Amino acid sequence: MYSTWCFPATDFSVVIKAYVDFCQQTQQSNGYRCDMPAVGFRVSKDPSALLSPSFDEPVFALQTTSTQQRGWDDFVIDLAQFAENWGGTPLFSQSRAFRAEHAAQSYSTRLDFFRKIRRQLDPENRLLNPFLAQSFA
């Protein structure tokens, strides 16, 4: 199980410290602890993909991983709130529990354009599952 969020590279040193505090507070409050190390990696600015999380600037992706099923769902909900508070951008295929409103705000007009093109190319919604419908419909 994993969840990945992207944060502006310029802010990542502060975000990662806040993430450590978040994890410690989570463990103290409900006993949940990810049993695998989190991984951070830099993603260069990439305006070539419409839904690139690094379309405007370089980002660091923070990927949390755990094998502990019990408590994971609550953890990723809290993680999504943490990421949103710290300016995180969700990855549609890898970020769990993101709010569609936050994704729309993060991707701005690029998401609106993607929705328009998606509706033109898939007018019968054959490629739109319920999960993606929250952001792409």
N, C-alpha and C positions, 0 to 999 in steps of 0.2 A: 504494500500500500504506500502510496506517495502522493504528495501534492506540491506543485511548483508555482511560485510567484516571482515576478520580476520587479526589481526596484531600480530607480535611477542610480547609475554608477557613482554619481557625485555624492549621494546620500548613504551609500551602502555601509560605510564604516559605522555610522550612527545606528542604522537599521539593524545590523548584525548584533550590536551590543544590546539593543532593545529586544531582539529575538531571544537572546540568552536569558534576559530577565523574564520575558514572557514564558519561556519553557520552565524556568525555576518556579515562577508563580503558579503555573498550571500544575506542576508536580505537588507543590505545597497545598493547593486548594482542593484538588481531587485525586491526587496520587498517580495521574497519568504521566508516563515518561516514554518518549520515543526511544526505542531500544537500538536504533541505528543512527549513525552520524548524519547530520544534515550536510548537504553538499552545496557549495556556492561556486558558480562559474560566470565569467564575464562573457557578455554577448555584445559584439560590436554593433554600431548603428547600422541598420539595414532597412532602407526605404524601398527595397525592391519587392517586398511582400506586403500586400495591403494590410494584413492582420498581424504583422510583425510587432511584438512587444517593444522592440528596439527601433521602431520606425523613425522616431524623432531624436533619439539619443542612445548612447550605450547604456546597457543595464547589467545588473547582476541578477542571475536567476538563483533563487534559494529553493532547493528541493529538500523537503522533509520526507523521511522514510521511516516506516516502522513495521514490525511483524506482529505487534500487539493489536489484535482486533478489538478487544474490549477497551472502550474509551476513545478509539480512533475517530469515530464519527463526530463526537463532541469536540475533540481536539481540532479537527479540520474546520469546523464551524467557527471556533474561537480564532484559529489561525487566519481564516478569511477576514474576520473583523480586524485582527491585528494588521494584516496586509493592507486592507483598505485604509485604516488609520494612518499608515506610514507611506501611502502613495503607491502601493503595489499594483501592478498590472497583472490580471489573470491570463493564463494560457487556456484557451477554450478546451483543449484536449487534456490538460494536466492539472489544472487548478480545481480543487474540490470546494464546493459550498460557496462559490462566488455569487454575489447578487448580480442579476442581469442589469440593474440600474448602474451599478458600479462599472461593469464591463462597458456599457454604453458610454459612460463618462470617460473611461480610460482610452477607448478607441475613437471616440468623438465622431466626426463626420466620415471617417474611413469605414466605420461599422455601418452607418446609414447607406453608404455607397455599396458596400458588400451585400447588404440586404436587398437593395434594388436589383443588383446583378443576379443574386441568387433566385429571386422571384422570377426574373426573366428566363433564366436557364432551367429552372425547376418549378414551373407553374403549378404542377400537381403535388408538390411537396413530397415527392417520392424519396428524396435523400435527406429529409428533415425528420430526425427522431425527436421524441419529447424533450430530451436533455438539450439538444441544440436549439429547439424551438424557442426556448426562453430568451435566447439572444439573437437568433437569426430570422425569426418570423417577421 
